[in-house]
Amino acid sequence: MDLGQIIDEMERQATQKTAAVTSTSSVDEKLQSVLADTLEKTATSVTPISADDPVAGLMKMASQLAGAEKESELALANMLGQAFADGAIAKFAMYDAQAKTAMATQPTASDVESIYKAAAEKGYADGVSLAQQDPELQAKLANDQYAQGFNEQVEQIHALACSEFLKGAAETEILLNEVRAQQQQQV
């Protein structure tokens, strides 16, 4: 029997009514039947006490009764173990069902992405409506956007100026090297 079959069997048993399986009355009935069978076996197998050796007969009868008591204790332990195992399997199946339910409700990556997009759109819409209601905030946002645009343009101009300066410096160095080479050839 492989693991999948064992889990399926546990789930099947968990869905059955465990009250009927583990009820006290059914356990008591099983115990009574086992005890009755054991006592019948003991009664039929007990040899009468002989008049010759009453102590040996009593010892033999005591050992037979002890054996019958041990059998009944083993039967009771077996039934209690079965009830405990049934309860544990039912509990495991309940935990498994809860875990499957929890995993089914977890959002997927596309769900999370759509949630973020919806939140960003709502935040942007809330900011725009708030700015439209408050003229001071609207002026502040306009100044911030102007400053941001100005700074971006200055950065672009600076980058272009640096690039052109470096090109000019490189060309100047080439020219100076050519002039120096010509002066050395004349000397």
Secondary structure, DSSP 8 states (H G I E B T S, - for coil): --HHHHHHHHHHHHHS-HHHHH-HHHHHHHHHHHHHHHHHHHHHH-----SS-HHHHHHHHHHHHHHHHHHHHHHHHHHHHHHHHHHHHHHHHHHHHHHHHHHHTS--HHHHHHHHHHHHHHHHHHHHHHHHH-HHHHHHHHHHHHHHHHHHHHHHHHHHHHHHHHHHHHHHHHHHHHHHHHHHHH-
